[in-house]
């Protein structure tokens, strides 16, 4: 999931030198925090902004996962692509107020746990 490093350069990263895994975790953490806050406040504009950022993240990840240069094992790539597909579909439904955003938070938290444990998800 190397593409997240490019996403980190859009106000979600830090100038501190860190591993790609740290950068990935940081981006997931920040976006998940946005989702949690939006879920609490139930402000429609905040929900749309948070879900939109989440969709951007998963779109970047999906493109990286689908690229020939991605070094993750096929099984891990397939699982993450499935999560990306779910997150994007569910995100669109959440922005239309047809679904809750908590499942998006759950998916991101699972990925974050995987990043901390040394796995991909």
Order of alpha helices (4+ residues) and beta strands (2+ residues): alpha-alpha-alpha-alpha-alpha
